[in-house]
Amino acid sequence: MNFIHDDFLLNTRTARRLYHQYAAAEPICDFHCHLPPRDLAENRQFRNLFEIWLEGDHYKWRAMRSNGVAERYCTGDASPWEKFQAWAATVPHTLRNPLYHWTHLELKRYFDINELLDEASAVRIWKIANEKLASPELSAQGILKKFRVTTVCTTDDPTDDLRHHEALAASGLVTRVLPTFRPDKALAVNDPEWFNRWVDRLAEAADVDIGGFGAFLEALRKRHEFFHARGCRLSDHGMTQCYADFCTERVAAGIFAKARRGRAVSPEEHARFASFMMVFFGQLDAARGWTKQLHLGAMRNNNTRKMRELGPDTGFDSIGDYPQAAALAAYLDRLDRDNALPKMILYNSNPADNYVFGTMLGNFQDGSVPGKIQFGASWWFLDQKEGIEWQLNALSNLGLLSRFVGMVTDSRSFMSYPRHEYFRRVLCNLIGRDVENGELPDDDSLLGPLVRNLCYHNAVQYLNLPGAVSAPAGNGSQKRPGRRNPSSTAV
């Protein structure tokens, strides 16, 4: 039997039934990713397996470094073939790392390759994959069609002109590609030189003379409106923890003026300024009916030498052990008290905080929207089988799994769409195990809609993205045919 087979990760009869009958056929709503809009607009055709698979994948670089592979073969000047060869030699050493699963799932789904990747198979796999990459089916846009991706939300800076999104909107592409507003750079007064360069770009993009803090806020309002007009309905922030040292606009204006003069801003001043701005951004999102995403807890750029040599996002980040509860509660409460709490998805990178996040949701659900505050999908180091199960179990125990908006790729790679399949298999295996243990009813009128909603429909209905259409998969309230769908059989 091939390693990646029809029942991969599905360990019970019920799991197999749920996956094949209810999960496998659902399309994908990829509402958080880092795919380059330019590649999509230009319908990039990847020249080889390195370009589509290894070009920016810091997960693989970390594994290669751990295997003693020199940096030249990760981010350096080695040829594409040499880098792929180094990765192929590393793959057998990734047993029990999720990379082993992902690697072979991706080879199977993109290229119909069942052979295990290693030094011996590298030449054959390189040749087969490169030949198939020349086909329209595996262009950037072809991949979206192949994996039935109905919506993609990229991650975009407020200064971006969104010309690639405008080109995509006019192209007739069936998949909707929408921007996401990521204003993290607006908080960075702690680095005045870098901050001022960004503020100057913001002034140009918004056509606003930013002579003071009021003009700065107005420029951001204009860019928020600009994004909204182009289909944006989500914002996103990547932070170690929430900022909750709230201050008045007058205080924030003083800190802004200090940074604009190029003077050093203290950590305390930075926290106060960032807290003011995060309330401001929450108010903007609430006013336009957007969903705010908070990615919390990552400890970034730990290796200063490598940061200087290679820059950020090159594989030197880790989970951080920051205190989360008090600041997160204070931030959500501040917006709620101002009647400006938007729909929000909270992503946690530290599994020790899963129950903190899971219980925090219930404090701010207000009955206006099912699952208004969401515990987002397992993120970064946790988007593997065990981490997915931890998140699903915490959410199930502390909230309503049935209202969960499901998986995202959170990836820069066009090879990441099997992550949705991986999540669906883990989900069905978890539910199937509960059924066979007698902990859930063996009733497909309950289980089928649950699975379908978690795979796709909840996300589409919750986010209310322009052009995205989905009928609800149901909630099990209709007639129940008994213990299971009479036509269902084990696969």
Backbone torsions as a table, in degrees:
resi	resn	phi	psi	omega
1	MET	NA	139.3	176.5
2	ASN	-64.1	151.1	179.0
3	PHE	-60.8	-48.1	175.1
4	ILE	-93.7	104.2	-177.9
5	HIS	-124.1	178.6	-173.4
6	ASP	-58.6	-31.5	-175.1
7	ASP	-108.3	23.8	177.2
8	PHE	-52.4	127.4	178.6
9	LEU	70.0	2.6	-178.2
10	LEU	-104.7	102.7	-165.7
11	ASN	-99.0	-1.1	178.3
12	THR	-134.0	164.1	177.5
13	ARG	-61.9	-41.1	-179.5
14	THR	-66.1	-41.8	178.4
15	ALA	-58.9	-42.9	-179.4
16	ARG	-65.7	-41.5	178.6
17	ARG	-62.5	-46.1	-178.0
18	LEU	-64.0	-42.1	-178.3
19	TYR	-67.1	-52.0	-172.7
20	HIS	-71.6	-32.3	-177.2
21	GLN	-89.3	-27.9	-171.2
22	TYR	-124.0	-27.9	-174.6
23	ALA	-98.5	-43.2	-167.7
24	ALA	-59.8	-36.6	-173.0
25	ALA	-86.1	-6.1	-177.7
26	GLU	-69.6	141.7	174.9
27	PRO	-71.0	-175.2	-176.7
28	ILE	-120.7	129.3	167.2
29	CYS	-107.9	102.5	-175.0
30	ASP	-95.4	80.4	-169.1
31	PHE	-86.3	0.5	170.9
32	HIS	-147.4	111.4	176.2
33	CYS	-151.2	175.7	179.5
34	HIS	-123.2	28.7	177.1
35	LEU	-62.4	139.4	179.3
36	PRO	-71.4	119.6	178.7
37	PRO	-56.8	-32.4	179.3
38	ARG	-61.9	-43.0	179.1
39	ASP	-60.3	-38.0	179.1
40	LEU	-70.0	-45.3	-177.7
41	ALA	-64.4	-37.8	-179.4
42	GLU	-88.0	-0.1	-179.1
43	ASN	49.8	57.9	-174.3
44	ARG	-54.0	133.4	173.6
45	GLN	-105.4	116.2	-174.3
46	PHE	-77.8	132.7	-173.4
47	ARG	-78.5	-26.0	-178.2
48	ASN	-160.6	174.0	-175.5
49	LEU	-65.7	-28.8	175.9
50	PHE	-62.2	-47.3	-175.0
51	GLU	-60.2	-42.3	-175.7
52	ILE	-86.1	-20.2	-167.4
53	TRP	-116.4	-34.7	-171.4
54	LEU	-117.0	-13.1	-168.3
55	GLU	-55.4	-39.7	-177.8
56	GLY	-135.2	27.2	-170.9
57	ASP	-95.7	95.4	-177.4
58	HIS	-72.4	-18.9	172.8
59	TYR	-59.7	-47.4	-178.5
60	LYS	-69.0	-38.4	179.7
61	TRP	-61.0	-40.6	179.3
62	ARG	-61.5	-43.7	179.7
63	ALA	-65.0	-40.1	-179.2
64	MET	-65.6	-43.5	177.1
65	ARG	-60.6	-41.6	179.1
66	SER	-63.8	-24.3	179.5
67	ASN	-90.7	7.7	177.7
68	GLY	84.2	17.9	179.7
69	VAL	-84.0	131.9	-178.0
70	ALA	-67.5	153.2	-176.8
71	GLU	-59.9	-26.6	179.2
72	ARG	-55.6	-31.7	-177.3
73	TYR	-92.3	-3.4	177.5
74	CYS	-101.3	-69.0	-177.9
75	THR	-115.7	3.0	-171.9
76	GLY	-90.1	-153.6	-169.1
77	ASP	-96.8	12.7	175.4
78	ALA	-63.6	157.0	-179.3
79	SER	-70.8	160.7	176.6
80	PRO	-53.9	-42.7	179.1
81	TRP	-64.1	-43.1	-179.7
82	GLU	-62.4	-38.5	178.6
83	LYS	-67.5	-41.8	177.7
84	PHE	-64.0	-41.8	179.6
85	GLN	-60.4	-40.5	178.2
86	ALA	-65.9	-37.3	176.5
87	TRP	-67.0	-44.2	179.8
88	ALA	-58.5	-39.1	178.8
89	ALA	-69.9	-22.3	179.7
90	THR	-83.0	-30.3	-171.7
91	VAL	-53.8	-45.4	179.6
92	PRO	-60.2	-21.9	178.7
93	HIS	-84.3	-2.4	179.8
94	THR	-96.1	13.1	176.7
95	LEU	-53.3	131.9	-176.8
96	ARG	75.7	-0.9	167.5
97	ASN	-92.2	141.4	-179.8
98	PRO	-57.4	-20.9	177.3
99	LEU	-57.3	-31.8	180.0
100	TYR	-67.0	-43.0	175.2
101	HIS	-62.8	-52.6	-175.0
102	TRP	-59.8	-43.6	-177.5
103	THR	-56.5	-49.5	-174.4
104	HIS	-79.8	-27.4	172.8
105	LEU	-66.2	-41.1	179.4
106	GLU	-68.2	-42.7	177.3
107	LEU	-60.3	-38.4	-179.9
108	LYS	-69.5	-47.9	-172.0
109	ARG	-76.2	-31.3	-179.4
110	TYR	-88.8	-36.8	-169.7
111	PHE	-124.7	1.4	-176.6
112	ASP	54.9	40.1	177.9
113	ILE	-99.5	121.5	179.4
114	ASN	-101.1	-10.4	-177.2
115	GLU	-70.9	141.7	175.4
116	LEU	-71.6	139.3	-178.3
117	LEU	-85.5	127.0	173.6
118	ASP	-158.7	-173.0	-178.7
119	GLU	-60.4	-37.9	-176.5
120	ALA	-70.3	-35.7	-176.8
121	SER	-92.1	-5.9	-171.7
122	ALA	-57.8	-44.3	-176.7
123	VAL	-63.9	-45.2	-179.2
124	ARG	-64.6	-44.6	-177.6
125	ILE	-67.1	-41.2	176.8
126	TRP	-56.8	-45.9	-177.3
127	LYS	-67.0	-47.9	-178.3
128	ILE	-63.2	-46.6	-177.5
129	ALA	-64.5	-42.9	-178.4
130	ASN	-64.5	-37.5	176.9
131	GLU	-63.4	-42.4	-178.8
132	LYS	-72.4	-28.7	178.6
133	LEU	-66.2	-18.0	178.4
134	ALA	-77.3	-8.2	-176.7
135	SER	-85.4	150.9	177.7
136	PRO	-58.8	-27.4	-178.8
137	GLU	-61.0	-26.4	-177.7
138	LEU	-112.6	22.0	165.7
139	SER	-73.3	171.7	-178.9
140	ALA	-56.5	-46.6	179.8
141	GLN	-75.2	-33.1	177.9
142	GLY	-62.3	-35.9	178.8
143	ILE	-63.9	-40.1	178.3
144	LEU	-60.5	-41.2	178.3
145	LYS	-68.0	-43.3	-177.8
146	LYS	-58.7	-39.9	-176.8
147	PHE	-98.0	11.1	174.6
148	ARG	55.2	50.1	179.1
149	VAL	-88.6	114.6	-177.1
150	THR	-84.7	-30.4	-177.1
151	THR	-145.0	137.7	172.8
152	VAL	-125.0	128.9	173.4
153	CYS	-114.3	111.1	179.7
154	THR	-81.1	-179.0	-177.7
155	THR	-121.3	117.6	-165.6
156	ASP	-133.5	141.3	178.1
157	ASP	-74.8	144.7	179.3
158	PRO	-56.4	-22.2	-179.2
159	THR	-84.6	-6.1	-177.3
160	ASP	-67.2	138.0	-179.4
161	ASP	-79.4	-7.3	177.6
162	LEU	57.5	25.9	-178.5
163	ARG	-65.8	-31.7	178.6
164	HIS	-69.8	-36.7	175.4
165	HIS	-65.0	-39.6	178.7
166	GLU	-64.4	-39.8	178.1
167	ALA	-64.9	-40.4	179.2
168	LEU	-65.8	-40.5	179.9
169	ALA	-62.4	-31.4	-178.8
170	ALA	-90.8	-3.3	-170.5
171	SER	-84.7	-16.4	-175.0
172	GLY	86.0	4.4	176.8
173	LEU	-59.3	129.5	-177.0
174	VAL	-65.1	-42.1	177.5
175	THR	-66.4	129.1	174.2
176	ARG	-79.8	126.5	176.8
177	VAL	-112.9	113.8	-172.8
178	LEU	-120.9	149.2	178.6
179	PRO	-82.1	160.2	171.1
180	THR	-125.0	135.8	-174.9
181	PHE	-84.2	111.6	-177.0
182	ARG	-118.7	88.1	-171.6
183	PRO	-94.9	31.3	-176.5
184	ASP	-57.1	-33.2	-176.5
185	LYS	-67.2	-19.4	178.6
186	ALA	-71.4	-10.5	-179.7
187	LEU	-95.6	-7.8	-162.1
188	ALA	-86.9	46.2	177.4
189	VAL	-67.4	-12.5	178.5
190	ASN	-72.0	-9.3	175.0
191	ASP	-128.2	80.0	-170.4
192	PRO	-57.1	-40.8	-178.3
193	GLU	-61.4	-48.2	-179.8
194	TRP	-68.1	-42.5	-179.7
195	PHE	-60.2	-43.8	-177.6
196	ASN	-66.5	-36.0	175.7
197	ARG	-63.0	-40.4	179.6
198	TRP	-68.9	-41.0	178.8
199	VAL	-61.0	-36.7	177.4
200	ASP	-65.2	-38.2	175.8
201	ARG	-66.6	-38.8	177.4
202	LEU	-61.4	-43.1	-179.9
203	ALA	-59.8	-41.6	179.6
204	GLU	-67.4	-44.3	-178.2
205	ALA	-64.4	-38.1	-177.5
206	ALA	-89.8	-8.6	-175.4
207	ASP	56.3	49.8	-179.8
208	VAL	-130.5	133.1	174.4
209	ASP	-80.1	104.4	-175.7
210	ILE	-86.7	83.2	177.8
211	GLY	-92.6	-10.1	-179.3
212	GLY	-160.6	-179.2	-174.0
213	PHE	-66.7	-38.0	178.3
214	GLY	-59.5	-41.1	178.3
215	ALA	-68.4	-33.7	176.2
216	PHE	-61.0	-47.3	178.7
217	LEU	-64.5	-39.1	179.5
218	GLU	-64.5	-39.7	178.0
219	ALA	-62.2	-41.0	179.1
220	LEU	-67.5	-37.7	175.5
221	ARG	-60.5	-42.8	-179.4
222	LYS	-64.9	-39.4	179.2
223	ARG	-70.2	-36.0	175.9
224	HIS	-60.5	-44.5	177.9
225	GLU	-64.2	-41.5	178.2
226	PHE	-59.8	-45.3	178.9
227	PHE	-64.2	-42.4	-178.9
228	HIS	-59.2	-41.6	-178.8
229	ALA	-65.5	-18.5	179.9
230	ARG	-105.9	22.0	170.9
231	GLY	94.9	-1.0	-179.5
232	CYS	-66.7	133.0	175.9
233	ARG	-136.2	10.0	178.2
234	LEU	-134.6	146.3	166.6
235	SER	-116.8	167.7	-178.1
236	ASP	-151.7	143.3	177.5
237	HIS	-137.1	135.1	172.9
238	GLY	-109.3	114.0	-175.0
239	MET	-140.4	154.3	173.7
240	THR	-66.2	-41.8	177.7
241	GLN	-157.9	166.2	179.3
242	CYS	-65.0	149.8	171.2
243	TYR	-93.5	130.6	-176.0
244	ALA	-145.1	29.1	175.6
245	ASP	-100.6	75.3	-167.4
246	PHE	-70.4	145.9	179.9
247	CYS	-141.5	172.3	178.8
248	THR	-79.6	164.7	176.4
249	GLU	-62.3	-34.1	179.5
250	ARG	-62.8	-43.9	178.4
251	VAL	-64.6	-45.3	179.5
252	ALA	-61.0	-38.1	178.4
253	ALA	-63.5	-38.4	178.0
254	GLY	-65.0	-39.8	178.7
255	ILE	-67.9	-40.6	176.9
256	PHE	-59.9	-45.7	-179.2
257	ALA	-62.2	-38.6	179.3
258	LYS	-63.0	-45.0	178.9
259	ALA	-66.0	-38.0	179.8
260	ARG	-65.5	-26.2	175.3
261	ARG	-82.7	0.9	177.8
262	GLY	81.6	13.7	-178.7
263	ARG	-88.3	150.2	-179.0
264	ALA	-65.6	138.7	177.8
265	VAL	-108.4	130.7	-177.3
266	SER	-70.8	159.7	175.7
267	PRO	-56.9	-36.6	179.5
268	GLU	-67.0	-41.2	178.0
269	GLU	-66.2	-40.4	177.7
270	HIS	-60.0	-44.3	-179.5
271	ALA	-62.8	-40.5	179.9
272	ARG	-67.4	-42.9	179.8
273	PHE	-63.7	-47.0	-179.2
274	ALA	-62.6	-36.4	178.4
275	SER	-63.8	-43.6	178.0
276	PHE	-61.2	-44.3	-176.7
277	MET	-67.3	-36.4	-179.7
278	MET	-68.1	-33.4	173.0
279	VAL	-66.7	-43.2	177.9
280	PHE	-57.8	-46.9	-179.4
281	PHE	-67.3	-35.8	176.1
282	GLY	-62.3	-40.2	178.5
283	GLN	-65.1	-41.7	176.9
284	LEU	-60.2	-45.9	-178.1
285	ASP	-64.3	-43.5	-179.2
286	ALA	-63.2	-40.1	-177.2
287	ALA	-64.3	-30.6	-178.2
288	ARG	-102.9	5.9	177.5
289	GLY	72.1	25.6	178.6
290	TRP	-80.8	167.5	170.5
291	THR	-106.0	129.0	177.4
292	LYS	-96.5	134.5	175.4
293	GLN	-110.9	132.9	175.9
294	LEU	-119.6	116.7	174.1
295	HIS	-100.2	111.2	-169.5
296	LEU	-119.3	142.8	165.2
297	GLY	105.6	-7.3	-179.6
298	ALA	-75.7	139.9	175.9
299	MET	-104.9	107.1	-166.8
300	ARG	-100.9	151.6	169.6
301	ASN	54.9	51.5	-177.2
302	ASN	-69.7	-29.7	-177.1
303	ASN	-95.8	100.3	-173.9
304	THR	-66.5	-34.2	179.0
305	ARG	-63.6	-45.7	179.8
306	LYS	-70.3	-31.3	176.3
307	MET	-62.0	-42.4	178.1
308	ARG	-66.1	-38.6	-176.5
309	GLU	-76.4	-42.4	-167.5
310	LEU	-116.7	-18.7	-177.3
311	GLY	87.0	-176.6	-178.0
312	PRO	-75.4	169.0	175.0
313	ASP	59.5	39.6	179.7
314	THR	-120.3	10.4	171.3
315	GLY	104.7	26.7	-179.3
316	PHE	-123.0	37.4	178.7
317	ASP	-112.0	163.1	179.5
318	SER	-152.0	177.7	172.2
319	ILE	-72.9	136.9	175.4
320	GLY	-103.4	156.6	-179.4
321	ASP	-111.2	48.6	-179.1
322	TYR	-74.7	144.8	171.0
323	PRO	-67.7	132.5	-173.5
324	GLN	-114.8	-35.2	-163.6
325	ALA	-61.9	-51.7	-171.7
326	ALA	-64.2	-47.1	-177.8
327	ALA	-68.9	-39.5	178.4
328	LEU	-62.8	-45.0	178.4
329	ALA	-62.2	-42.3	-178.2
330	ALA	-65.7	-39.4	-179.8
331	TYR	-66.8	-48.5	179.0
332	LEU	-62.2	-40.0	-179.1
333	ASP	-66.2	-38.7	179.5
334	ARG	-61.4	-46.4	178.7
335	LEU	-65.7	-39.5	-179.9
336	ASP	-64.7	-41.4	178.9
337	ARG	-63.7	-29.9	178.9
338	ASP	-87.5	7.4	-174.6
339	ASN	53.1	40.0	-176.8
340	ALA	-134.7	31.9	178.3
341	LEU	-89.2	110.0	179.6
342	PRO	-78.2	170.5	165.9
343	LYS	-56.4	143.4	-172.3
344	MET	-146.8	139.4	175.6
345	ILE	-115.9	121.7	-178.0
346	LEU	-104.9	118.2	178.2
347	TYR	-104.3	130.6	-176.5
348	ASN	-113.6	132.4	179.9
349	SER	-99.5	-9.4	-177.4
350	ASN	-112.6	112.5	-176.3
351	PRO	-61.7	-21.4	176.4
352	ALA	-63.8	-19.9	-179.1
353	ASP	-99.2	5.9	-176.6
354	ASN	-56.6	-42.2	-178.5
355	TYR	-74.7	-27.7	172.6
356	VAL	-62.0	-49.8	-179.8
357	PHE	-65.4	-43.1	-177.7
358	GLY	-62.1	-36.3	178.4
359	THR	-82.0	-27.5	-178.9
360	MET	-63.6	-32.4	-177.8
361	LEU	-55.9	-46.4	-173.7
362	GLY	-65.1	-20.0	-179.5
363	ASN	-70.1	-21.7	-170.9
364	PHE	-128.9	14.9	169.4
365	GLN	-75.0	130.6	-174.0
366	ASP	-120.2	8.6	177.8
367	GLY	81.6	-3.7	-177.7
368	SER	-79.8	-32.4	-177.4
369	VAL	-141.2	131.1	174.6
370	PRO	-57.7	127.3	178.9
371	GLY	63.3	40.7	-175.8
372	LYS	-54.2	-45.3	175.8
373	ILE	-103.4	120.8	-171.6
374	GLN	-108.2	144.2	166.7
375	PHE	-92.0	103.2	-171.7
376	GLY	-67.0	167.0	-177.1
377	ALA	-57.9	154.2	176.7
378	SER	-52.5	133.6	-165.9
379	TRP	-120.8	138.9	171.2
380	TRP	59.6	-106.4	-177.4
381	PHE	-71.7	-8.7	-176.1
382	LEU	-106.9	2.3	-177.6
383	ASP	-86.7	50.5	176.3
384	GLN	-130.7	175.1	-168.4
385	LYS	-52.1	-52.9	-177.1
386	GLU	-65.9	-43.6	179.6
387	GLY	-64.7	-38.7	176.9
388	ILE	-62.7	-44.2	179.4
389	GLU	-63.9	-40.5	177.8
390	TRP	-58.2	-46.5	-177.8
391	GLN	-66.3	-43.5	179.4
392	LEU	-63.2	-39.6	-180.0
393	ASN	-68.8	-41.6	178.9
394	ALA	-63.3	-45.9	179.6
395	LEU	-63.7	-41.2	-179.9
396	SER	-62.7	-42.0	-177.4
397	ASN	-72.6	-28.3	-169.4
398	LEU	-115.3	-11.9	-177.0
399	GLY	-146.4	-143.0	-179.2
400	LEU	-119.7	100.8	176.4
401	LEU	-55.7	-35.6	-175.0
402	SER	-61.8	-19.5	-179.2
403	ARG	-101.1	5.1	-177.9
404	PHE	-66.6	138.4	-177.7
405	VAL	-86.0	-4.2	167.9
406	GLY	87.1	-159.4	-165.7
407	MET	-85.3	152.3	169.0
408	VAL	-132.3	158.1	176.8
409	THR	-80.0	-35.2	-177.7
410	ASP	47.8	45.9	-169.1
411	SER	-134.3	154.5	172.7
412	ARG	-94.6	-1.2	-171.3
413	SER	-105.3	136.1	173.7
414	PHE	-74.5	-3.6	177.8
415	MET	-93.7	9.4	-171.4
416	SER	-95.1	-1.5	-175.1
417	TYR	-64.7	-26.1	172.9
418	PRO	-63.6	-10.0	173.6
419	ARG	-58.9	-32.8	177.5
420	HIS	-67.5	-42.4	175.9
421	GLU	-61.3	-43.0	179.8
422	TYR	-58.3	-48.3	177.8
423	PHE	-59.0	-44.3	-176.9
424	ARG	-65.1	-38.0	177.5
425	ARG	-66.9	-43.2	177.9
426	VAL	-62.3	-43.9	178.8
427	LEU	-59.2	-50.7	-177.7
428	CYS	-66.2	-34.7	177.6
429	ASN	-65.4	-39.7	179.7
430	LEU	-65.4	-48.2	-180.0
431	ILE	-67.1	-41.9	179.6
432	GLY	-60.4	-38.7	177.8
433	ARG	-64.0	-41.8	177.8
434	ASP	-61.7	-41.4	179.6
435	VAL	-61.8	-47.7	-175.9
436	GLU	-72.3	-18.5	173.0
437	ASN	-86.4	-0.1	-179.7
438	GLY	78.3	17.3	-177.2
439	GLU	-95.7	-12.0	173.9
440	LEU	-136.3	151.4	178.4
441	PRO	-66.2	142.5	174.7
442	ASP	-86.8	73.0	-170.0
443	ASP	-139.2	108.0	-174.2
444	ASP	-70.6	-17.1	175.5
445	SER	-71.2	-19.3	171.4
446	LEU	-94.0	-47.6	-170.9
447	LEU	-75.4	-38.9	-178.1
448	GLY	-60.7	-52.6	177.0
449	PRO	-61.4	-36.8	177.9
450	LEU	-58.4	-49.4	-178.3
451	VAL	-63.3	-47.1	-177.8
452	ARG	-63.1	-40.8	179.6
453	ASN	-64.3	-41.4	-179.0
454	LEU	-70.5	-26.7	179.6
455	CYS	-78.7	-32.1	-171.6
456	TYR	-153.1	-53.4	-163.8
457	HIS	-67.3	-37.0	179.1
458	ASN	-59.3	-43.4	-178.0
459	ALA	-62.8	-45.1	-177.3
460	VAL	-63.3	-43.5	-178.0
461	GLN	-73.0	-37.6	-178.9
462	TYR	-67.9	-43.9	-173.5
463	LEU	-79.3	-28.0	178.6
464	ASN	53.2	51.0	-177.8
465	LEU	-78.4	144.5	179.8
466	PRO	-58.4	130.5	176.0
467	GLY	82.3	-6.4	-179.9
468	ALA	-90.1	125.2	-176.3
469	VAL	-123.3	131.1	177.5
470	SER	-153.3	126.8	170.3
471	ALA	-79.8	143.3	179.3
472	PRO	-62.4	145.2	178.9
473	ALA	-80.0	-3.8	177.8
474	GLY	100.8	167.7	-177.6
475	ASN	-128.5	13.1	177.8
476	GLY	84.6	4.8	-177.4
477	SER	-82.3	-13.0	178.9
478	GLN	-75.1	179.8	-175.9
479	LYS	-59.4	145.8	-177.4
480	ARG	-110.0	123.3	-172.5
481	PRO	-80.5	7.7	-178.3
482	GLY	117.0	-155.7	-171.3
483	ARG	-64.7	-30.8	179.8
484	ARG	-159.2	166.1	175.8
485	ASN	-58.1	122.3	-176.0
486	PRO	-56.8	-27.7	-177.0
487	SER	-85.4	-5.8	-174.2
488	SER	-82.1	142.9	175.1
489	THR	-137.4	159.9	176.8
490	ALA	-65.3	141.4	-178.1
491	VAL	-101.3	NA	NA
